[in-house]
Amino acid sequence: MILLSFAHRNEAQCFFEHFQFSPSQDFNGLWIDQSEGLGILITGEGQFESLNLLSSLLASGENISKVVNLGVAGALNSKFRNQEVYQVRTAYLALENNPQFKSFPIQQFKDLKTCDCLTSSKRILKQEIRTKLSPIADIVDRELWSLGFACSKAKIPLFSIKVISDSDDNDSKNICEEIKELAQEFSKLLLNAFLANHRKNSKGDNNQQDIDHELYQLLHDKNLYFTVSMKRKFKTLVSKVLLNKEDIKKKQLTVSISEDNSKKENALIVLANLTAELNPLRTEIEGQLNEMTRTLVKIGWTIKYDSNIEDKWISVYSKIQSSSQLHKLSKTLESFPFEDWQDVFEGKADV
Amino acid sequence: MFNRVFVEEDILNLPRTKKILEHFKNVDHEIIHRIDDYFGRVKKPYLQKRDNLNLYIGKKRGQLVKEAPNAYGFGSDPHYYFIHSYNCIYECEYCYLQGYFNSPDIVFFVNHEEIGEEIKRLSLEVHKEKRPWFHAGEFSDSLALSHITSDIEFYFDLFKELPNSFLEFRTKSVNTKDLLKQKPLENIIISFSLSPSERTKKSDLGCPSSMTRIKAMRKVTNAGHKIAIHLDPIIYENNFEEKYEELIQEILSSVDLTKILYISVGVVRFTKDVYRQVTQNYPKSDLLAMEFIKTADGKVRYPRPIRMKILSKVKELLLKNGFKANQVYLCMED
């Protein structure tokens, strides 16, 4: 469901007329149009109201794919005029007219004029305050930053369309009354902008392509078992490999798995193959290090080295049970090419 | 170029400020008390530099000249960088500025006289027995906007009086017009950062191509200026050796090797914060298609054997092509 959030019902009036919304049985304040896959949430005015209500809804388990905030905003930038429609690019916050550091980038539709919005803890009616805050953002509202906070925590994309309701050449004391009188006009402008844009692709919508890549099917392959950390590693490696090798096939990664192995061992082979695809040079370097330690491993020593191949140490472990064994081991260790080992870390090895 | 221009009230009437503002007659300038009241006060997303870049003009306060980190520059002399500008009009995918200021907006500081005084103090008092280096371009490209800032002349005049000190202008720009008006000085070096052509296209967004930069280098050396080259950052690719061989040949076919004072070589590296910014800003960049690890110094780099191999291979290529060992230095590597 696409959730449309408004501060006031008046702002949403044309949406109620245009779609077939009915109140949700499960969440007070939510209206749903099942056939269109849309919901409306009236959050109330202010940062706390909007944060509380949207966070509660997102936590309630409703299946929300994106949130679109719609509403009126005041202009801080003197070039912005009443009834112009913009989408927001970044949401900033001011508490008691003091700008706060944290901001939230807002997703963008392709064809709407863009601006930045400052969510203010106070209504801004004085020109002096507008001037103070205008270097930060072009427009001011009371909710968007909070919606950005909730959506960023829930990892749900947030869009925002705003219509300018009062600009800085309109310093009237009765501004709230004036906005109320024009509410239907504002709502109509928001509806038109929403209808014209929400079905079009938004900027940067091509991430889906990656997630659909056949490599991700390996996570559900019945011959493989990935632990949680292995899954995480798999996803990271796949996303990196796909940056250079979009045409990679899953067969390339599973060619060396075997029915004789456990499912987890096979998953480890897939991860190793992915690493080799991503970084063949590392694989060659590790091959060289492994070759140097082959004799030690053969006679039963346990070998470890820095898994990041950053530090030059090597750790060797063996249980010694006889003096002849000790003699053999010490001879093998003496002949270990430690200088060559160090050379590999200094980039001198010929790989 | 800029959406809005903000000017500190203290410096509004300085001739240098007025000269800068003349370039932006069509943009309203707004007077503010201090740059710090706005710049970096809120987190402005880095990629807004593409369509919402502002300019701040003000006075640099606090430390004007800072000691450079170890292995920063050529030789064993003391190295400093001075701050006359923040941020850059270019958009290199690996740039550390994206994690540095919390805003991509450009800042010009106009109190060059005070910066100059500090450079003089360090040269004539603190390091009078040594040959200190001063680098411009740590937080900005030192030539890209020089036609607007008009600061090149000031620093040439300053270093004419400081023959035992060196000045380095670091750049990826080909904006040499103001520079070429100056009479070359033995102690002023213009250094150009270069990467192979394909890499420049992919990662140095908005920058002049490698070939254009090489042509600019020729123009600068022909005018008698000394130059240096930074092959930094090198980004690993399967055939990086061939690409760097090609680049070195291109350089040497345009510029006389003896005019190149030094050439630095460095492998791509990030602080943890910058690496996070790169992954957020350029998630599809192929520079991320390689394994990075966090090293003991907190930097994010390629594993040691890979970066050492890159450094030694590129050094080998340079020596093979006629560079002297003392012309080459490995940058920011232990």
Interface residues (C-beta under 8 A of the other chain):
Chain A: R89 T90 Y92 P99 Q100 F101 K102 S103 P105 T114 D116 S134 P135 I136 K240 V241 L243 N244 T275 L278 N279 P280 L281 R282 I285 N308 I309 E310 D311 K312 V344 F345 E346 G347 K348 A349 V351
Chain B: R4 F6 E30 I32 Y38 R41 V42 K43 K44 P45 Q48 D51 N52 N54 N102 Y236 N238 K284 S285 D286 L288 A289 M290 E291 I293 T295 A296 P303 R304 P305 I306 R307 M308 K309 I310 L311 S312 K313
